[in-house]
Amino acid sequence: MRWRQVILLYVAAGLLAVDYFRAGTPAEEPTADRQARPRVLQLDLATVSEVMIEHGGRRVVARRDGDGWRVDEPAGADVPPDLVHAFVSAALEADEIERLGHDQERAAFGLDDAATRVEIRPSGGPPETLWLGNVNPSGTAIYARRLGDDDVILVGRALRLYEELIFQALPQPEVPADTPNGPVGASEPLTSPGRPV
């Protein structure tokens, strides 16, 4: 390499460094057609005093205890307070990914009697109620519906993850081993033909 080429490369590198430090890192410019997604629930985390999660005949009620959470129902449940906090935070930060409308058949989205019912109560106010249904076909979100709004919406899947972790932390009921559909002692393999997996 000749000396002239080396000097030109140093000059180019110096100009690029000056341009970088003078302008700073480029920020993402907002576009007019890009709008923020609306929140599913319009509550402030600081005002929330109680949360209730009900699914499949099981119910969890947690109440604010200072800066943390205490599970009151079922009695003696050992659910980590941080897990309850994560669930409430995820519910309050959830955005409407997509609104599918109200002319949909709720059972097709898991929003019938089998849905998870979530009530989040602020101090001194009525609760906000949200039903969580099935996971969408791509597996990236879940179907949901708010009380007072008949539209089916898509929300992030983090809510389902925290819900499952909370219910896994509860004492598990005994599983009968002699039932034909029991997962432990089924009389036929779980993957037998004609049996749903």
Secondary structure, 3 states (H helix, E strand, C coil): CCHHHHHHHHHHHHHHHHHHHHHCCCCCCCCCCCCCCCECCCCCHHHEEEEEEEECCEEEEEEEECCEEEEEECCCCCCCHHHHHHHHHHHHHCECCEEEECCCCHHHHCCCCCCEEEEEEECCCCCEEEEEEEECCCCCEEEEEECCCCCEEEEECHHHHHHHHHHHCCCCCCCCCCCCCCCCCCCCCCCCCCCCC
